[in-house]
Each structure stands twice: as structure tokens, then as C-alpha cells.
Amino acid sequence: LASSLDNQNAFTWTQLARAEGTLQNHPAARDAFERALAIDSQFAGARFGLAIALLQTGELEAARDQAVQAKSAGDGRADGLLRDIDQRLALQKQKPPANAQK
């Protein structure tokens, strides 16, 4: 499917990324959002979507960075996403490592 896309249309890549995310194919969603942002780095919707894809793949710090950028670009949805990411980061810091000895 991606090979038939207009390679210079950020909106088209964002739509593909959203479809991949809906199918729970988060690595492919990430790739497509990154392609969209390579075309238009100011596309707040793609930036927000990339944050979601990164969150879904467990890349919390990278997800937070993208969410901050989406918020700075004016995407109002980013506030809630940042709260969610910050909660997950806090929980992650509270958990002892799986290989920690008792």
C-alpha cells in the first residue's frame, strides 16, 4: 500500500499511519508518521500521532518529547497525552527492575 502513496503528501502518510495504528501495527504507524514529518515537520497532527505510536511501543521518553512538540505546535489533545505519559513514566520509576534480587 505504501508504495502507491504520493511520497510528498504528509496528509496521506498521516492517514496511512492512523490506519496502521487502528490495526495495532504501531511500528508501521511510527514509520508512516515519521515519513509525514519528514515532508512537513510542522504538521501537529502527525507529531501527535507519532507520540501515540511511540507510547504504544513503550518508548515513553520519545513519546513525551513528541507530545511536547505537538502541544507547542497547538495540538490541544497533547495535554491529556502528556498526563498519561507522565503517569506511566512515574509508575515505571517506581517499579523495581525485573532482575532485582530480594
Secondary structure in CASP SS format (residue, H / E / C, confidence):
PFRMAT SS
TARGET T0000
AUTHOR 0000-0000-0000
METHOD secondary structure of the structure
MODEL  1
L C 1.00
A H 1.00
S H 1.00
S H 1.00
L C 1.00
D C 1.00
N C 1.00
Q C 1.00
N C 1.00
A H 1.00
F H 1.00
T H 1.00
W H 1.00
T H 1.00
Q H 1.00
L H 1.00
A H 1.00
R H 1.00
A H 1.00
E H 1.00
G H 1.00
T H 1.00
L C 1.00
Q C 1.00
N C 1.00
H H 1.00
P H 1.00
A H 1.00
A H 1.00
R H 1.00
D H 1.00
A H 1.00
F H 1.00
E H 1.00
R H 1.00
A H 1.00
L H 1.00
A H 1.00
I H 1.00
D C 1.00
S C 1.00
Q C 1.00
F C 1.00
A H 1.00
G H 1.00
A H 1.00
R H 1.00
F H 1.00
G H 1.00
L H 1.00
A H 1.00
I H 1.00
A H 1.00
L H 1.00
L H 1.00
Q H 1.00
T C 1.00
G C 1.00
E C 1.00
L H 1.00
E H 1.00
A H 1.00
A H 1.00
R H 1.00
D H 1.00
Q H 1.00
A H 1.00
V H 1.00
Q H 1.00
A H 1.00
K H 1.00
S H 1.00
A C 1.00
G C 1.00
D C 1.00
G C 1.00
R C 1.00
A H 1.00
D H 1.00
G H 1.00
L H 1.00
L H 1.00
R H 1.00
D H 1.00
I H 1.00
D H 1.00
Q H 1.00
R H 1.00
L H 1.00
A H 1.00
L H 1.00
Q H 1.00
K H 1.00
Q H 1.00
K C 1.00
P C 1.00
P C 1.00
A C 1.00
N C 1.00
A C 1.00
Q C 1.00
K C 1.00
END
